[in-house]
Amino acid sequence: MNTTSMVGVGKEIVCFCTRCKMDLGHTIMSMVGGSPSRVVCRTCKSEHNYKPKRGVTEPGGAGTVSRSSTATRAPRERTVEKTVPVEVEWMNQMNASTKPMKEYGADQVFMAGDRVKHPTFGDGVVQKLLYPNKIEVLFRMDLKTLIHSGKA
Ligand SMILES: [Zn+2]
């Protein structure tokens, strides 16, 4: 039951106001067992039971953390800035293409703009046809020349 010299009837204490819903200066009206029991809010003048500080410094902010800790926002990921140009171009073309994804095979026939699924290089977009039986395909990491069956 230690009573510090800082608290006592008539002293000011910062505690939680149940009406203002935030930490405010209160005047202690009565003490119980060395702790404040009843306090009067200096802002709204209401008398209520003593409630410890909640770290709330904004009206209506009960239960939330204080402003200083919410101000630090996590920076958004900036993966695009780290990508190489070919990957950006690949991504643009993959997003732009509405062609169905075709499994790559040397016996297949491809057209410019086709989307290709390659077992090694992954997904790509056919850039152009190379006479007589090759296609140039933009994959995520590189531009590749692949064989296809060509046109009859
Ligand atoms: Zn108040």
Residues whose N, C-alpha, C, O or C-beta is under 5 A from the ligand:
A	BS01	ZN	C17 R19 C20 C41 T43 C44
